[in-house]
Amino acid sequence: MAGTGLLALPKAMDQAGWYGLISTFVLCMLSGYSGIRLGDCWTMLREMNPVYSEEGSRSPFQVIATEGAGRIGNQTGVVFLLLAAQNLQSLFDAIHAHLPVCIWIIIVAALLLGPCWLGTPKDSWPIAIGAMVCTAIACVFITISTLIHYRTIQRYEPSTVTFKSFSFSMGTMFFAWGGSAMFPTIQVDMRQPHRFHVAVLIAYSILLVFYLPVSIVGYVVYGSQVQDNILKNLPKNFLRYTVEILITGHLATAFTIVLNPIFQGFEELTHVPKHFCWQRAVLRSGIVLFLAFMAETIPHFGAILAFIGSSTVSILGFILPVVCFVMIKVHSTQLVHEKLFETIFRVLPKWDITLLAIALLVGLYGALASSYSSFSDLINPTSYVKPCWLNSSSADEKPSNLSLF
């Protein structure tokens, strides 16, 4: 989950002021809670249907969405493709070299083909550990570099917080905390999937340790001058270059994990065997090449995906887990013929209902606020540049209004 969102959090703090610190804790708690309830959905489905317990599923999120929200919920899972494409673009944006980024898109996509052939998250656990280590070291180096820089720069006042700036801030924070939709794919591979809540608690505690120092130090030191990507504020020295390498390493290693739910979903649809075979290699290579083609065609599609992703992150990470948990819980009690709200209050404790309602309302606000914040980028013609196949340096042209996302 930690990646490009980490680099944008200091800017989000400046846009929200110290209220951003409260938002960080609230979103951490609610995102973690939604992730736990998403895990509970899969646990209940395994108990209700022995097939899921014995054979599992290659697209558990779609199964949960279908069981909990019907056909609409199943189709919602397809937006993973768009979010994965956005992560790919973030990876390319993190690379600084003499070659045009349009060329790097082809090179990086080719290098990532092999790792993408790995089966499920259990086959790529060293990659996940590598991503976490890269992020941990990057956080330490960013904090150290910022504190060292503080001694030599002038003092900057923070920006004035407005409703618009706070909405922009919330959009960024939802991106930073909105990765729980991939959790079911990981849970399926666990030896004790019923203990998934323990993994979520540990993961979110680590994320909080990653996010807080970078957010607070970046905000205090740079104030209103903090950039969308805090690396742009850091002095060009060994620490900055090391962080850029580490973040690129994180994005490269996390790429396979982020795309894995999509790979398995398409393999389920096309009946590709679960063991390694040429069909898997062809299908997954095709998806990676398709994403590379998207990046070549629209080198700066951040504005488009920010508008689409701003709502889908909230839906996938906050709203849908809540709706699915409630509906599957009701179905599991065999009280479906009673009135829905009466059944909910009968089978769930009040504290659980309160947290579910808060998560749902915050998710709705996040979808509206972050969509509003990205809409101005979407309608601005300067957000777009020529495709790489018309101009190989298109991706190196930086539209003035584009944010990190």
Wavefront OBJ file of the C-alpha trace (Angstrom):
o trace
v 0.000 0.000 0.000
v 2.831 2.390 0.806
v 4.308 3.894 -2.342
v 3.634 7.084 -4.242
v 0.981 8.026 -1.674
v 3.747 8.318 0.896
v 5.536 10.977 -1.165
v 2.387 13.117 -1.427
v 1.373 13.031 2.246
v 3.444 16.100 3.315
v 1.579 18.149 0.687
v -1.701 16.703 1.954
v -0.744 17.784 5.472
v -0.100 21.329 4.259
v -3.467 21.406 2.494
v -5.312 20.208 5.609
v -3.128 21.730 8.330
v -2.937 19.856 11.612
v -6.424 18.531 10.858
v -4.562 16.283 8.441
v -3.003 14.485 11.390
v -6.460 13.686 12.736
v -7.538 12.578 9.252
v -4.524 10.271 9.054
v -5.468 8.447 12.254
v -9.166 8.295 11.329
v -8.523 6.938 7.827
v -5.962 4.476 9.174
v -8.502 3.124 11.655
v -11.411 3.010 9.194
v -9.376 1.545 6.336
v -7.991 -1.115 8.665
v -11.462 -1.832 10.011
v -12.848 -2.140 6.468
v -9.973 -4.478 5.599
v -10.760 -6.667 8.608
v -14.439 -6.797 7.683
v -13.464 -7.686 4.111
v -11.504 -10.595 5.558
v -14.522 -11.576 7.638
v -16.556 -11.691 4.420
v -14.259 -14.342 2.972
v -14.246 -16.291 6.258
v -18.061 -16.357 6.281
v -18.207 -17.423 2.628
v -15.818 -20.298 3.363
v -18.142 -21.433 6.138
v -21.267 -21.046 3.991
v -19.830 -22.720 0.890
v -17.380 -25.656 1.284
v -16.124 -25.095 -2.267
v -14.413 -21.852 -1.231
v -12.913 -23.579 1.814
v -11.508 -26.495 -0.173
v -10.574 -24.931 -3.499
v -10.409 -21.203 -2.740
v -10.862 -18.735 -5.582
v -8.622 -16.848 -7.962
v -10.886 -13.800 -7.784
v -12.040 -13.622 -4.141
v -12.846 -9.912 -4.228
v -15.248 -10.438 -7.118
v -16.787 -13.402 -5.270
v -17.283 -11.279 -2.145
v -18.693 -8.398 -4.186
v -21.085 -10.696 -6.037
v -22.321 -12.418 -2.872
v -22.658 -9.130 -1.017
v -23.752 -6.627 -3.654
v -24.898 -8.752 -6.573
v -23.975 -8.160 -10.213
v -23.116 -4.477 -9.678
v -20.569 -5.422 -7.043
v -18.979 -7.961 -9.345
v -18.505 -5.416 -12.128
v -16.961 -2.936 -9.686
v -13.959 -5.219 -9.322
v -12.960 -4.525 -12.928
v -11.725 -1.027 -11.974
v -8.655 -2.749 -10.540
v -7.314 -2.597 -14.094
v -7.418 1.193 -14.051
v -5.780 1.433 -10.632
v -3.040 -0.947 -11.738
v -2.393 1.204 -14.809
v -2.047 4.222 -12.546
v 0.545 2.429 -10.420
v 2.467 1.629 -13.590
v 2.531 5.302 -14.542
v 3.754 6.165 -11.035
v 6.609 3.737 -11.519
v 7.638 5.398 -14.774
v 7.384 8.865 -13.223
v 9.805 7.760 -10.487
v 12.567 6.975 -12.999
v 14.995 9.752 -13.880
v 17.399 8.955 -16.708
v 18.731 10.393 -19.929
v 16.464 8.168 -22.000
v 12.955 9.532 -22.587
v 10.367 8.048 -20.257
v 8.558 6.718 -23.322
v 11.556 4.447 -23.921
v 11.753 3.500 -20.249
v 8.121 2.373 -20.402
v 9.066 -0.327 -22.895
v 12.221 -1.328 -21.004
v 10.558 -1.568 -17.595
v 7.525 -3.427 -18.958
v 9.856 -5.975 -20.564
v 11.836 -6.419 -17.329
v 8.651 -6.973 -15.309
v 7.228 -9.674 -17.573
v 9.090 -12.511 -15.826
v 8.089 -11.655 -12.228
v 4.487 -11.201 -13.376
v 4.356 -14.886 -14.335
v 4.529 -15.931 -10.669
v 1.297 -17.612 -9.578
v -0.236 -16.080 -6.443
v 1.038 -13.826 -3.615
v 2.382 -16.894 -1.770
v 4.773 -17.452 -4.695
v 6.045 -13.872 -4.559
v 6.529 -13.310 -0.810
v 10.217 -12.324 -1.281
v 8.997 -9.557 -3.606
v 6.589 -8.286 -0.938
v 9.352 -8.244 1.676
v 11.618 -6.410 -0.758
v 8.949 -3.757 -1.325
v 8.489 -3.245 2.417
v 12.236 -2.988 3.078
v 12.651 -0.437 0.267
v 9.827 1.689 1.688
v 11.120 1.487 5.272
v 14.616 2.635 4.323
v 13.190 5.345 2.043
v 11.086 6.734 4.922
v 14.140 6.942 7.179
v 16.233 8.643 4.491
v 13.474 11.133 3.591
v 13.088 12.122 7.246
v 16.844 12.467 7.779
v 17.349 14.450 4.567
v 14.468 16.803 5.436
v 15.808 17.455 8.943
v 19.308 18.139 7.585
v 17.844 20.505 4.989
v 15.957 22.344 7.752
v 19.255 23.793 9.032
v 20.069 25.554 5.777
v 16.734 26.862 4.460
v 14.496 29.717 5.494
v 11.382 29.108 7.559
v 8.153 28.718 5.580
v 4.668 29.401 6.896
v 2.004 26.742 6.282
v -0.747 27.344 3.745
v -4.174 28.635 4.731
v -6.613 25.745 4.978
v -9.762 26.075 2.845
v -12.543 23.661 1.956
v -11.005 23.153 -1.488
v -7.525 22.491 -0.116
v -8.944 20.115 2.487
v -10.784 18.237 -0.281
v -7.538 17.896 -2.224
v -5.893 16.634 0.947
v -8.566 14.007 1.527
v -8.219 12.800 -2.057
v -4.510 12.177 -1.499
v -5.060 10.499 1.866
v -7.687 8.171 0.458
v -5.170 7.077 -2.157
v -2.597 6.480 0.589
v -4.960 4.340 2.690
v -7.094 2.799 -0.044
v -5.364 -0.477 -0.886
v -7.473 -2.899 1.137
v -9.354 -4.166 -1.927
v -6.453 -6.509 -2.761
v -6.553 -8.120 0.705
v -8.792 -11.105 -0.203
v -6.247 -12.295 -2.778
v -3.646 -12.429 -0.001
v -6.026 -13.984 2.523
v -6.830 -16.895 0.188
v -3.169 -17.985 0.318
v -2.881 -17.833 4.120
v -2.552 -21.039 6.146
v -4.934 -19.590 8.740
v -7.200 -17.211 6.802
v -9.481 -16.786 9.827
v -6.614 -14.887 11.530
v -6.375 -12.330 8.754
v -7.364 -9.562 11.180
v -4.018 -10.018 12.959
v -2.142 -9.450 9.696
v -4.200 -6.307 9.026
v -3.487 -4.855 12.483
v 0.254 -5.443 12.080
v 0.292 -4.048 8.526
v -1.551 -0.850 9.427
v 0.619 -0.274 12.490
v 3.680 -0.454 10.239
v 2.042 1.883 7.711
v 1.369 4.438 10.440
v 5.032 4.282 11.466
v 5.994 4.868 7.818
v 3.551 7.699 7.153
v 3.662 9.870 10.271
v 7.360 10.942 10.333
v 7.443 11.786 6.621
v 4.120 13.674 6.790
v 4.855 15.712 9.908
v 8.512 16.516 9.208
v 7.827 17.444 5.580
v 4.942 19.708 6.604
v 6.816 21.436 9.444
v 10.016 22.021 7.454
v 8.646 23.070 4.047
v 5.229 24.492 4.944
v 3.474 26.095 1.982
v 6.471 25.345 -0.262
v 6.135 21.567 -0.036
v 5.696 19.953 -3.453
v 3.181 17.291 -4.516
v 6.156 14.929 -4.451
v 8.357 15.687 -1.443
v 11.412 14.382 -3.290
v 11.311 17.598 -5.334
v 11.981 19.551 -2.132
v 14.975 17.502 -1.053
v 18.475 18.682 -1.989
v 20.079 16.791 -4.850
v 22.520 14.626 -2.965
v 23.239 11.010 -2.093
v 20.212 10.691 0.200
v 17.750 11.929 -2.416
v 19.135 9.723 -5.157
v 19.081 6.737 -2.812
v 15.438 7.420 -1.946
v 14.536 7.661 -5.636
v 16.164 4.286 -6.246
v 14.392 2.756 -3.242
v 10.964 4.110 -4.206
v 11.480 2.873 -7.753
v 12.476 -0.493 -6.301
v 9.320 -0.541 -4.205
v 7.102 0.246 -7.183
v 8.833 -2.363 -9.322
v 8.454 -5.081 -6.676
v 4.910 -4.077 -5.720
v 3.865 -4.073 -9.379
v 3.393 -7.851 -9.446
v 1.403 -7.862 -6.217
v -0.888 -5.021 -7.305
v -1.617 -6.697 -10.630
v -2.026 -10.204 -9.214
v -5.791 -9.906 -8.519
v -6.294 -8.819 -12.136
v -4.158 -11.644 -13.468
v -6.075 -14.242 -11.480
v -9.436 -12.700 -12.327
v -8.782 -12.903 -16.068
v -7.365 -16.421 -15.687
v -10.586 -17.464 -13.948
v -12.658 -15.998 -16.783
v -10.566 -17.642 -19.503
v -10.162 -20.983 -17.645
v -6.367 -20.857 -17.584
v -4.939 -23.767 -15.507
v -3.773 -22.907 -11.979
v -0.307 -24.403 -12.518
v 2.344 -22.582 -14.546
v 1.672 -22.961 -18.263
v 2.113 -21.134 -21.528
v -1.450 -19.795 -21.324
v -0.599 -17.952 -18.083
v 2.560 -16.479 -19.603
v 0.709 -15.284 -22.701
v -2.263 -13.825 -20.799
v -0.210 -11.988 -18.188
v 2.271 -10.720 -20.753
v -0.655 -9.417 -22.773
v -2.026 -7.483 -19.784
v 1.368 -5.915 -19.036
v 1.843 -4.961 -22.679
v -1.668 -3.487 -22.751
v -0.823 -1.307 -19.746
v 2.421 -0.283 -21.416
v 0.437 0.672 -24.525
v -1.872 2.795 -22.355
v 1.128 4.551 -20.850
v 2.595 5.141 -24.321
v -0.713 6.429 -25.698
v -1.520 8.777 -22.804
v 1.839 9.522 -21.123
v 0.209 11.771 -18.519
v -3.107 10.098 -17.828
v -2.915 11.064 -14.175
v -5.817 13.501 -14.516
v -8.070 10.878 -16.075
v -7.224 8.139 -13.600
v -7.314 10.504 -10.639
v -10.911 11.331 -11.487
v -11.853 7.679 -11.972
v -9.686 6.361 -9.175
v -10.741 8.992 -6.647
v -14.172 7.419 -6.458
v -13.163 3.800 -7.025
v -10.572 3.850 -4.227
v -13.275 4.924 -1.791
v -15.739 2.388 -3.179
v -13.318 -0.544 -3.166
v -11.568 0.327 0.086
v -14.363 1.693 2.272
v -17.895 1.452 0.863
v -18.029 -1.984 -0.774
v -16.403 -3.884 2.151
v -19.011 -2.408 4.514
v -21.955 -3.215 2.232
v -20.677 -6.727 1.487
v -20.015 -7.526 5.144
v -23.502 -6.472 6.205
v -25.245 -8.357 3.382
v -23.200 -11.545 3.770
v -23.703 -11.422 7.538
v -27.459 -11.173 7.009
v -27.417 -14.071 4.522
v -25.371 -16.209 6.922
v -28.033 -15.847 9.629
v -30.790 -17.168 7.340
v -33.002 -14.235 8.335
v -33.238 -12.838 4.817
v -37.041 -12.780 4.882
v -37.127 -10.264 7.716
v -36.700 -6.533 7.216
v -33.080 -5.683 6.456
v -32.504 -3.045 9.135
v -34.224 -5.132 11.801
v -31.966 -8.055 10.927
v -28.847 -5.869 10.990
v -29.612 -4.595 14.485
v -30.340 -8.140 15.615
v -27.145 -9.803 14.343
v -24.613 -6.989 14.851
v -23.628 -5.200 18.073
v -24.247 -1.454 18.232
v -20.539 -0.569 18.272
v -20.057 -2.567 15.064
v -23.005 -0.846 13.396
v -21.603 2.536 14.452
v -18.176 1.831 12.930
v -19.744 0.439 9.766
v -21.890 3.555 9.392
v -18.900 5.859 9.954
v -16.794 3.942 7.418
v -19.635 4.144 4.896
v -20.163 7.892 5.393
v -16.434 8.657 5.298
v -16.112 6.567 2.138
v -18.935 8.508 0.493
v -17.354 11.801 1.522
v -13.988 10.625 0.219
v -15.472 9.702 -3.140
v -17.158 13.102 -3.485
v -14.293 15.195 -2.090
v -11.512 13.536 -4.056
v -13.591 13.492 -7.256
v -14.136 17.225 -6.820
v -10.421 17.783 -6.273
v -9.438 15.902 -9.433
v -12.183 17.246 -11.714
v -10.353 20.543 -12.282
v -7.371 18.603 -13.640
v -9.601 16.520 -15.859
v -11.239 19.465 -17.644
v -8.005 21.407 -18.130
v -6.631 20.820 -21.672
v -3.038 21.287 -20.467
v -3.301 17.970 -18.622
v -2.805 16.106 -21.876
v 0.196 15.677 -24.154
v 0.792 13.868 -27.431
v 1.116 10.057 -27.401
v 4.612 8.598 -27.255
v 4.198 7.094 -30.696
v 3.833 10.661 -32.064
v 6.463 12.283 -29.851
v 8.969 10.131 -27.937
v 9.608 12.920 -25.418
v 5.925 13.439 -24.523
v 6.252 11.792 -21.130
v 9.072 14.180 -20.216
v 6.795 17.192 -20.710
v 5.330 18.100 -17.322
v 1.903 19.750 -17.527
v 1.796 22.494 -14.939
v -1.455 21.449 -13.299
v -0.830 17.737 -12.842
v -0.534 16.432 -9.314
v 1.371 13.309 -8.303
v -1.716 11.244 -9.055
l 1 2 3 4 5 6 7 8 9 10 11 12 13 14 15 16 17 18 19 20 21 22 23 24 25 26 27 28 29 30 31 32 33 34 35 36 37 38 39 40 41 42 43 44 45 46 47 48 49 50 51 52 53 54 55 56 57 58 59 60 61 62 63 64 65 66 67 68 69 70 71 72 73 74 75 76 77 78 79 80 81 82 83 84 85 86 87 88 89 90 91 92 93 94 95 96 97 98 99 100 101 102 103 104 105 106 107 108 109 110 111 112 113 114 115 116 117 118 119 120 121 122 123 124 125 126 127 128 129 130 131 132 133 134 135 136 137 138 139 140 141 142 143 144 145 146 147 148 149 150 151 152 153 154 155 156 157 158 159 160 161 162 163 164 165 166 167 168 169 170 171 172 173 174 175 176 177 178 179 180 181 182 183 184 185 186 187 188 189 190 191 192 193 194 195 196 197 198 199 200 201 202 203 204 205 206 207 208 209 210 211 212 213 214 215 216 217 218 219 220 221 222 223 224 225 226 227 228 229 230 231 232 233 234 235 236 237 238 239 240 241 242 243 244 245 246 247 248 249 250 251 252 253 254 255 256 257 258 259 260 261 262 263 264 265 266 267 268 269 270 271 272 273 274 275 276 277 278 279 280 281 282 283 284 285 286 287 288 289 290 291 292 293 294 295 296 297 298 299 300 301 302 303 304 305 306 307 308 309 310 311 312 313 314 315 316 317 318 319 320 321 322 323 324 325 326 327 328 329 330 331 332 333 334 335 336 337 338 339 340 341 342 343 344 345 346 347 348 349 350 351 352 353 354 355 356 357 358 359 360 361 362 363 364 365 366 367 368 369 370 371 372 373 374 375 376 377 378 379 380 381 382 383 384 385 386 387 388 389 390 391 392 393 394 395 396 397 398 399 400 401 402 403 404 405
